[in-house]
Amino acid sequence: MIRSNAFTVAHMECCLLKETIPVLTDLLAFEVLSEGPRETTLRHPNTHWLLTVHEGGPTSPVKQMHNHYGVRVEKKVEVDAAYEYLTAHQQEYGLEQIGKPDISHGSYSLYFLEPGTNGWEIECFEDVLRKEVSGTRLGGVRAKHWDRPLSEDRFPGKGYVPQGFTHGTLASDDLEVSKRFYTEVLGLEIFKAYEKVVYLKYPQYKSYIVSLAREGKKNYSANFRFTVSVESQDAVAEAHRWLMESGQEFGAKEVGEIQTQGNVSSFLLRDPDSNCWEISSPN
């Protein structure tokens, strides 16, 4: 098993950075950390993990909504306000789809598609937390993901404040096979949310990845991946060696070569569903 310890980066592919980045900063409260020729890294101020957006060009495929990302607000009325604001500014930001708020999996949410082909969710668990005060079920994923809420003056004039970048989502052809890979290869905790839905996380963090059983799932480039960290470059080398020897037993489909830049080493691998992961030492 790889001794990973955190989700550090979610990676997303868009068509054009100039179209997608304003959606993330203006509508979802992300802040730009760094910019390169074809990628931009952002962070939500209340969240430990990063989001790196890769520019794939106009032929980048539209992602299925079960490969979406999510932010969270505190109150249900904020989801309604977000719907009104996004609808009013749909053309300005090139939003392809905006779904009406609805209840799903305990969350009151809306989903929309940004112009770069990626689905986003604005979610709220206010009702669930009213009944479940401690928020400890399912690894605490429904509890608040922040210690101090952002004030409205940090995100003014919209009627809603995204308080955290909470999750990403993967699709699985065979969830039982995938669960073994998540636990026995990646070392993740698993919490069964529903019959065909599990949450993947680390005990010390609230952020999580949703894995859903879906027929007819599509596979995407390595620009759509999640990075998990191990403690050192030596740990990266040990994880790579173990996967080359034993990975096929657990359904690993591809194990890439180790890449090193400065004091950071990493490699890519694909799980039994061909979803891409990155194993990396700390920056």
ABEGO torsion letter per residue (X at the ends): XBBBABBABBBBBBABAAAAAAAAAAAAGBBBABBBAABBBBBBAABABBBBBBBAEAABBBBBAAABBBBBBABAAAAAAAAAAAAAAAAAAGBABBBBBBBBGGBBBBBBBBAAGBBBBBBBAAAAAAABAAGABGGGAABBABABBBBAAABBGAGBBBABBABBBBBBABAAAAAAAAAAAAGBBBBBABAABBBBBBAABABBBBBBBBBGBBBBBAABBBBBBBABAAAAAAAAAAAAAAAAAAGBABBBBBBBBEABBBBBBBBAAGBBBBBBBBX
